[in-house]
Amino acid sequence: MTDAFDFSALDLDGQPQDFSAYRGQVLLVVNTASKCGFTPQYAGLEALWRKYRAQGFAVLGFPCDQFGHQEPGDAEEIRNFCSLSYDVSFPMFAKVEVNGAGAHPLFQWLKKEKTGLLGIGAIKWNFTKFLIGRDGAVLKRYAPTDKPEDIDADIAAALKA
């Protein structure tokens, strides 16, 4: 795979979604969880999505249960939680693994493109974020502690590039 638009994933309804549909957009790919200390970041992610989507920006949420069993629900439970608790309207995908042999190919690629602190590839926790430019290249990786509002300027810059 040469860029983010070469991948596909199942959406929360279990339907295949080809990322070529996002070609030319700026993407923020996030591994999410409903029962995590960082879960309130859903509100900030939704705010970014609403602010920039008309300019060609999308947040792509990938529920993951690999960290402290913090995403135990099925697709319907995830959908209901996100909708009722945070009014999430950005695209959400089926639960994935982000580390290990079963890691989704997108996350395998993302980790190779942008390693974390000290060059470590593994994703350390929920709400790790990857900013992808209009060309499909990974621009930056953000730690779970990086709040969505703190990366607003990077998104704005990527949209102008």
N, C-alpha and C positions, 0 to 999 in steps of 0.2 A: 504494500500500500504506500502510495506516495503523498497523499494528503488526506485530511479529515473527510473530504467529500467522497472518498473511495469506500467508506464503511457503510454498514447498515446495522440495524438493531430492531428488536421487536418493541412496539409501543406498549403502553400499559394495557391495551386491549388484546395484546398478543399478535398484532398485525405487523408484518415486516415493513420497515421504513428505510428507504434508501436515502442516505445523506446527500446524494447528488441533488436532492430537492433544495438543499440549503446552499448550493454553490453560489459564491459571490457574497454571502452574508458573513458577518462576524458572529462567532459562536462562543458561548460560555458553557462548557461541559462540566457538570458537577455531580459527584457521587453523594447521594442524599440518604437521610434516615429520619424516621418519624419520632424516635424516642432518644434523641441525642441532645447534649447540651448546646449544640450548634443549630438545632432544628429551627429556632426563631429566624435564622438566616433566610428561610423560605420567604419571609416578608420582604427582605431587601432584594432577593433575586426577582421576585414578582415586580417590585418597583422598577428595577432596571429593565426588565422585559417590557413593561408598559411604557417606560420613558423612551426606549430606543427601537422598539420593534418596527415602527414605520420607516426607520432609516436602514433597515436590513440587519437587524440583530435578533438573535434567538438564544434563550437559555434552554439547555437540554438537561433535564434531570434524570439521573440514573439511581434508583433506590438500590441500596447495598446492605446486606446483613452480615458482613464480615467483621464488623467492629463492635464487640460487646453485645451482639444479638439485638441491635437497636432498630432493626427494620424487620420485625417478625411477621408482619401482616402479608396477606395476599394482595393481588392487584386491586381488588375492590376496596379493601381496607385502606390501602395507600391512597387511592383516588379520593375516597371519602375524607380521610384525614387532611390531605392537602387542600381540598376544596373547602371543607367546613372550617378548618383552623386558620388557613392562610390565604384563601381565595386564589389558589394557584391556577393560572390559566396557561402557563408556558408548557411546552411539550414535555411529558413525562414518559419514561420508557419502562419496560419490564425490569424486574429486579435482576441485577448482574453481580458477578464477582469482579473485583478490580485488581486483586492480587492472586498469585499462585497459578497453578497449572490450568485452572478453570477460568482465569481472567478473560473477560470479553476482549476480542481482538482490538477494539477501539482503545481500551485502557492499556493494553500491552503496548500499542503504538505510542499513545500519549506519554507514557512513562519513559519510553526510549527517547522521545523527542525532547522532553524537558524533565530532567531529574529534579529531585527535591533537595533539601538542605544537605550539604556535604556530599552531593553527587549520588545520594541514595535514590534508587528508582522506585522502590515500593511506596505505595500510598499509605500514609500513616494513620489516617482517620477519615471519618465522614466529612463531607463538605470541602474536600480538596477540589480546587477549581482550575480549569485550563482555558485560557483565552486563545481563540483561534481566529486568525485574520481572514480577510476575504479571499486570499489565495489558498486557504486550507492548511497553512503552516501554523504550528503552535507558537504563539508569541510569548506567552508567560504562564507560569504555574504559580498558584497561590495556595498557601497553607489554609487549613480549616479555620485558623484564628483570623485570617484576613476577611473582614466583613465586606459584603457586597458593595456597600456605599463607599468603601475605601478604594475600590477598583473602578469606580465610575469614570475617572479621568482617562484611565487606560482604554476603556471601551470607547469613549468619545474619540480618542486619538486613532484607534483602530478603524473606526467608522469613517474618519476623514482621510485615512491613508489610501 
